[in-house]
Amino acid sequence: SMITLASIEVDPILSTVLGANARSLHDAAFPERPWNDELQLLVVYLLYILSRPGNVEDDDFGPFLGALLSAPVDAMPFMWKKEDLHKAYPDPADKIRVTAEAILYDVREMYVEIVPILVESHPDIFAPKKKERKMKKQMTDKNGGTEKDDVATVQGHPPVENENGTKPGEKTEWAKEQDKEWAYSFEKFLWAYAIVNSRHWNLPCADVDSALASAVVGVAGKTIEATQTTAEKLPRPHAWMAPIADMLNFGPACTKAAYNHKTKSFEITATCNLVLGQEITFWYTDECEDIVVANFGFTSSLLDTCLSAEEWRDRSEQWQAHAKVLEERLLEAWNEADDLRRALEKSQGEHLMEGDYRGTDDTRMRGGGRFRDSVEESL
């Protein structure tokens, strides 16, 4: 089983809230804030299945969810407290710091665009429980002030784990602490984003296309087909998560991945001659080192060093000079083509004039005959 947008469509409850039909209605009502970010939707879905009654172990995704809850995210800079991030990267222009802060800002935007609307429209599913609300109010009164909104602040990042780490399937202390909070708090949303962003695949999946294309939506009294492509058309990339497959580490590009629509399976195929004991790796991204560190919290000797602002300026100047040379060559080619066009038109004109003058014998005779006839008529 995989976690995809199709997972939302088959859920009897969530499909009515975040399915293709519901999303189309929302987009028609709020065109400036469409729900078309698949990572955003998968984050909500992950929190949704974690918040369902019962133990995680009893869920269809039980083992996978257990692995996700035990996955450390504390190495990702955007999960850190502001003071910790600034202490680690004191330069305000540091690429890792700037990128981490930009990611945090984007996640806040994602949260604001969807969670408040879900809470207002479906409080039975997404709103905090009354007991939790009461506890929050008591804490606010005790502190003698107004509680900060979940959307506006991040109260911390998960602490560094013990040297021994966690056992397979065992939750981190931070994950255990999150169990006591509202299921859709910004802290949990941020954690879920870290999990989805670091473990999702972005590849074509014809089955997701089919599931979305089969949805019929009604907007303003009209029935229209969903705009997604069908399985018969070229499938577009989708964000989705697959158990086991997310365990591949970054490394040499010795594998390729694809979803097999016929066998309904996700296939990872070796592209190198692997030997016994060799780690199977996947090339995640072509981004430079600082961007990878800010997003995923790891580095590798295979990653290129990010260019500094000065280096980008030098490269920009080089590209501008190169573009100017290409423009000059293009202008020369255009002028040459224009000269050839004029020469060809001139040659064709001379050829036509010569043909009219010479003509064939029959033409000259017919022409002479018409000339004589016209002379005789005038006489």
C-alpha positions in Angstrom: 0.0 0.0 0.0 1.1 3.5 -0.7 0.0 6.9 0.7 -1.2 9.0 -2.3 -4.0 11.4 -3.2 -5.9 8.3 -4.1 -5.8 7.3 -0.4 -7.9 10.3 0.3 -10.4 9.4 -2.4 -11.0 5.9 -0.9 -11.4 7.1 2.7 -15.2 7.4 3.4 -14.8 10.4 5.7 -11.8 12.3 4.4 -12.9 12.0 0.8 -15.9 14.2 1.5 -13.6 16.8 3.1 -10.4 16.7 1.0 -11.3 14.6 -2.0 -11.2 15.9 -5.6 -14.8 17.0 -5.4 -14.3 18.9 -2.2 -11.1 20.5 -3.4 -12.7 21.7 -6.6 -15.5 23.3 -4.7 -13.0 24.9 -2.4 -10.9 26.2 -5.3 -14.0 27.7 -6.9 -14.9 29.5 -3.7 -11.3 30.5 -2.9 -9.4 30.7 -6.2 -6.6 32.7 -4.6 -6.0 29.8 -2.1 -6.4 26.6 -4.1 -5.7 23.2 -2.5 -3.4 21.9 -5.2 -0.2 21.3 -3.2 0.1 17.5 -2.9 2.6 17.7 -0.1 0.2 19.8 1.9 -2.6 17.3 1.3 -0.4 14.3 2.2 0.6 16.1 5.5 -3.0 16.5 6.5 -3.7 12.8 5.5 -0.8 11.6 7.6 -2.1 13.5 10.6 -5.6 12.2 10.0 -4.7 8.6 10.0 -2.5 9.1 13.1 -5.4 10.7 14.9 -8.0 8.0 14.2 -9.3 6.1 17.2 -7.4 2.9 18.1 -3.8 2.0 18.2 -1.5 2.8 15.3 -0.4 -0.8 15.3 -3.9 -1.9 14.4 -4.0 0.3 11.3 -3.5 -1.0 7.8 -0.4 1.2 7.7 0.6 0.2 11.2 4.2 -0.9 10.7 4.8 2.0 8.3 3.3 4.6 10.7 5.4 3.1 13.5 8.5 3.6 11.4 7.6 7.2 10.6 6.9 8.0 14.3 10.4 6.6 15.2 12.1 8.5 12.4 14.4 11.3 13.8 13.8 14.7 12.3 15.9 16.8 14.7 18.7 17.1 12.2 16.6 19.2 9.9 17.4 22.9 10.7 13.9 24.2 9.9 12.7 22.1 12.9 14.9 23.9 15.4 14.1 26.7 17.7 15.0 30.1 16.3 17.7 30.7 18.8 19.3 27.3 18.1 19.3 28.0 14.4 20.9 31.4 14.8 23.5 30.0 17.2 24.4 27.3 14.7 24.4 29.7 11.8 25.1 33.2 13.2 25.5 34.9 9.7 22.0 36.1 8.6 23.1 35.5 5.0 24.1 31.9 5.6 22.5 29.7 3.0 21.4 27.0 5.4 19.8 29.6 7.8 18.1 31.5 5.0 16.7 28.3 3.5 15.6 26.9 6.8 13.7 30.1 7.6 12.1 30.1 4.2 11.0 26.5 4.6 9.5 27.3 8.0 7.7 30.3 6.5 6.3 28.2 3.6 5.0 25.5 6.1 3.3 28.2 8.1 1.6 29.4 4.9 0.5 25.8 4.1 -0.9 25.4 7.6 -2.8 28.7 7.5 -4.3 28.0 4.1 -5.9 24.7 5.0 -6.2 23.9 8.8 -8.3 26.8 10.0 -10.8 26.2 7.1 -10.9 22.5 8.0 -11.5 23.2 11.7 -14.3 25.7 10.9 -16.0 23.5 8.3 -15.5 20.1 10.0 -14.9 20.7 13.7 -16.0 17.2 14.5 -12.9 15.9 12.7 -10.3 18.6 13.0 -11.1 20.9 16.0 -9.4 20.3 19.3 -11.3 18.2 21.8 -13.2 20.2 24.5 -10.9 18.7 27.1 -7.9 19.9 25.2 -9.4 23.4 24.7 -10.2 23.6 28.4 -6.6 22.6 29.3 -5.2 25.2 26.9 -7.5 27.9 28.5 -6.3 26.9 32.0 -2.7 27.1 30.9 -3.4 30.5 29.4 -5.1 31.8 32.5 -2.3 30.4 34.7 0.3 32.2 32.6 -1.6 35.4 32.8 -1.7 36.1 29.2 -3.1 35.2 25.8 -2.0 31.9 24.4 0.0 32.3 21.2 -1.6 30.9 18.1 -0.4 27.6 16.8 0.0 29.2 13.4 2.2 32.1 14.6 4.8 30.2 16.6 6.8 27.1 16.8 7.4 26.0 20.4 10.5 23.9 19.7 12.2 21.1 17.9 12.6 17.5 19.0 15.6 17.1 21.3 18.7 15.1 20.2 18.1 11.4 20.7 20.2 9.3 23.1 23.4 7.9 21.8 21.8 4.4 21.5 18.9 5.9 19.4 15.5 4.4 19.3 14.6 0.8 18.6 12.7 0.0 15.3 9.1 1.1 15.7 9.8 2.9 19.0 8.6 6.5 19.1 11.1 9.3 19.9 10.5 11.3 23.1 9.3 14.2 21.0 6.8 12.0 19.1 5.5 10.7 22.5 5.1 14.3 23.7 3.2 15.2 20.6 0.6 12.5 21.5 -0.6 14.8 24.3 -1.3 17.7 21.9 -4.0 18.6 19.5 -3.7 16.3 16.4 -3.6 19.3 14.0 -1.4 21.7 15.9 1.2 23.6 14.0 3.9 21.6 15.8 2.4 18.3 14.5 1.9 19.8 11.1 5.5 20.8 11.0 6.6 17.3 12.1 4.4 15.7 9.4 5.8 18.0 6.8 9.3 17.0 7.7 8.4 13.3 7.4 6.5 13.7 4.1 9.1 16.1 2.5 12.0 13.8 3.4 10.4 10.5 2.4 8.0 11.1 -0.5 8.6 10.2 -4.1 7.7 12.6 -7.0 7.0 10.3 -9.9 4.2 9.6 -12.4 1.6 7.2 -11.1 -1.2 6.4 -13.5 -3.4 4.9 -10.8 -3.5 8.2 -9.0 -4.4 9.9 -12.3 -7.2 7.4 -12.8 -8.6 7.9 -9.3 -8.6 11.7 -9.7 -9.9 11.7 -13.2 -12.9 9.5 -12.2 -14.1 12.1 -9.8 -17.0 14.2 -11.0 -17.4 17.5 -9.4 -20.3 20.0 -9.2 -19.6 23.7 -9.2 -22.2 26.4 -9.4 -24.9 23.9 -10.4 -22.8 22.6 -13.3 -21.3 19.1 -13.6 -17.7 19.1 -14.8 -15.0 16.5 -15.1 -11.9 16.7 -12.9 -9.0 18.3 -14.8 -6.5 15.6 -14.0 -5.1 13.5 -16.8 -6.3 9.9 -17.2 -4.2 6.7 -17.2 -4.5 6.7 -21.0 -2.7 10.0 -21.3 0.8 10.7 -20.3 0.8 10.6 -16.5 2.1 13.6 -14.6 4.3 13.3 -11.5 2.6 13.0 -8.1 3.8 13.1 -4.5 3.4 9.8 -2.7 4.9 7.6 0.0 5.8 4.0 -0.1 6.8 1.7 2.8 10.3 0.3 2.6 11.1 2.3 -0.5 11.7 5.4 1.7 14.6 3.6 3.4 17.0 4.2 0.4 19.7 6.6 1.4 21.1 9.3 -0.9 24.1 8.1 -2.9 25.4 7.2 -6.3 22.7 7.1 -9.0 22.6 3.3 -9.2 18.9 2.9 -9.2 15.8 4.1 -11.0 12.3 4.1 -9.7 8.9 3.8 -11.4 5.4 2.8 -10.6 4.2 -0.1 -12.7 0.6 0.5 -13.6 0.1 -3.1 -14.9 1.4 -4.9 -11.9 0.2 -2.2 -9.4 3.7 -2.2 -7.9 6.5 0.3 -7.2 9.7 -0.9 -8.8 13.2 0.1 -8.0 15.6 -1.2 -10.6 19.4 -1.3 -10.4 21.3 0.7 -13.1 24.8 -0.3 -11.9 26.5 -3.6 -11.4 25.8 -4.0 -7.7 27.9 -6.4 -5.7 27.1 -8.4 -2.5 27.1 -6.1 0.5 26.9 -2.8 -1.5 24.4 -0.3 -0.2 21.5 0.4 -2.6 21.2 4.1 -2.9 19.2 6.7 -4.8 20.1 10.1 -6.1 17.6 12.4 -4.4 18.3 15.7 -5.9 20.7 17.9 -7.9 20.6 20.7 -5.3 23.8 22.0 -3.7 24.9 21.0 -0.2 23.4 23.8 1.9 20.0 23.4 0.3 20.1 19.6 1.1 21.2 20.2 4.7 18.4 22.8 5.3 15.7 20.5 3.8 16.9 17.0 4.9 19.5 17.5 7.6 22.3 15.5 5.9 25.3 16.1 3.7 27.4 14.1 1.4 30.7 14.3 -0.4 28.8 13.8 -3.6 27.0 17.1 -3.3 28.3 20.3 -4.9 29.1 23.3 -2.8 26.6 26.1 -3.1 27.8 29.2 -4.8 28.3 32.4 -2.8 26.5 35.6 -3.7 29.7 36.8 -5.3 30.1 33.6 -7.3 26.5 33.9 -8.5 27.2 37.5 -9.6 30.3 36.4 -11.5 28.4 33.6 -13.1 25.6 35.9 -14.0 28.0 38.3 -15.7 29.5 35.4 -17.6 26.1 34.2 -18.8 25.2 37.8 -19.8 28.4 38.1 -21.8 27.7 34.7 -23.4 24.1 35.7 -24.1 25.3 38.8 -25.8 27.6 36.8 -28.1 24.8 34.5 -29.0 22.5 37.4 -29.7 25.1 38.9 -32.1 25.5 35.5 -33.8 21.7 35.3 -34.1 21.5 38.8 -35.6 24.3 37.9 -38.1 22.4 34.7 -39.1 19.2 36.7 -39.5 20.8 39.2 -41.7 22.4 36.5 -43.8 19.1 34.7 -44.1 17.5 38.1 -45.1 20.1 38.6 -47.8 19.6 35.1 -49.1 15.8 35.7 -49.2 16.2 38.9 -51.2 18.7 37.2 -53.6 16.2 34.4 -54.1 13.3 36.7 -54.8 15.4 38.7 -57.3 16.5 35.5 -59.0 12.9 34.2 -59.2 11.8 37.6 -60.6 14.5 37.6 -63.3 13.6 34.0 -64.2 9.9 34.9 -64.6 10.6 37.9 -66.7 12.9 35.9 -69.0 10.2 33.2 -69.3 7.6 35.7 -70.3 9.9 37.2 -72.9 11.1 34.0 -74.4 8.2 31.7 -73.8 7.7 28.5 -75.9 7.0 28.3 -79.6 3.3 27.6 -78.9 3.2 30.5 -76.5 4.7 32.9 -79.0 2.3 31.7 -81.7 -0.7 32.1 -79.4 0.5 35.4 -78.3 1.2 36.6 -81.8 -2.2 35.4 -82.9 -3.9 37.3 -80.2 -1.9 40.4 -81.1 -2.9 40.1 -84.7 -6.5 39.6 -83.9 -6.5 42.7 -81.7 -4.9 44.7 -84.5 -7.4 43.5 -87.1 -10.3 44.3 -84.7 -8.9 47.8 -84.2 -8.7 48.3 -88.0 
